Amino acid sequence: MKITKVKIKPNSTEIGYLESEARDSKEVVFKSWDKQSKEFVESLQVLKPHVIYILELPEEYAETLTITGISIKYEDAGIGVVISATKELDSLDAPLCLNTPYIPPQRNENMHTPMSGMLEMTVDKITAMAQQFMEGMHRTQGQLFDKEGTHGN
């Protein structure tokens, strides 16, 4: 399964994926209102240094920057991505919304892009966790039973 989009909000998750490996495959969107696990949210936050570097932002932005999603394009040379983030603002209740330009795969040794091996590995980890999220993992869940496995008797 090729994940094409992962978008998280505090109370929802949206994951896009291709129905098949064929070039003319349809994109399917999975939506959930389950809260993501801390591990899943943190896997996206690992992208902060990449966003700061690519957008040439000051290092201190990392404190108020939140990665909210990633869009992935599959090419013959590898994957390309757009990373979405928000930055808290002191003057307004609404955040500043940021998107990186499309980061293409490294196609040959003469072309230099910000797509690094580390960025590609991070994207692979996020897509694996997104697939697991669709299977019911990486979600925070309320307690099913009262203490000691009782049913509230």
FENMO-V519874 format. One record per residue. SS is DSSP state (A for helix, B for strand, O for the rest). PHI is phi in whole degrees, -180 to 180 (none if undefined). Layout:
BEGIN
SS/PHI, SS/PHI
END
This chain:
BEGIN
O/none, O/-102, B/-76, B/-110, B/-158, B/-132, B/-133, B/-120, B/-130, O/-55, O/-124, B/-159, B/-137, B/-128, B/-128, B/-100, B/-151, B/-86, O/-62, O/-147, O/-81, O/-65, O/-62, O/-96, O/-65, O/-80, B/-91, B/-110, B/-115, B/-99, B/-123, B/-141, O/-107, O/-78, O/-75, B/-76, O/-69, A/-59, A/-63, A/-67, A/-61, A/-66, A/-63, A/-75, A/-67, O/-62, O/-79, A/-52, A/-60, A/-67, A/-64, A/-61, A/-67, A/-64, O/-88, O/56, O/-94, O/-64, A/-55, A/-67, A/-63, A/-56, A/-66, O/-118, B/-97, B/-129, B/-80, B/-111, B/180, B/-149, B/-114, B/-125, B/-119, B/-96, B/-121, O/-59, O/-81, B/140, B/-103, B/-123, B/-140, B/-124, B/-108, B/-108, B/-149, B/-127, B/-128, O/-64, O/-118, O/-71, O/-86, O/-137, O/-79, O/-92, O/-84, B/-82, B/-98, B/-126, B/-132, O/-74, O/-65, O/-60, B/-104, O/-76, O/-69, O/-74, O/-84, O/-157, O/-70, O/-86, O/-103, O/-115, O/-126, O/-71, O/-72, O/-108, A/-60, A/-66, A/-64, A/-64, A/-64, A/-64, A/-62, A/-60, A/-66, A/-63, A/-67, A/-64, A/-68, A/-64, A/-63, A/-66, A/-60, A/-64, O/-89, O/105, O/-93, O/58, B/-123, O/-86, O/-130, O/-70, O/-72, O/-76, O/-128, O/-71, A/-56, A/57, A/75, O/-84, O/-104, O/81, O/-79
END
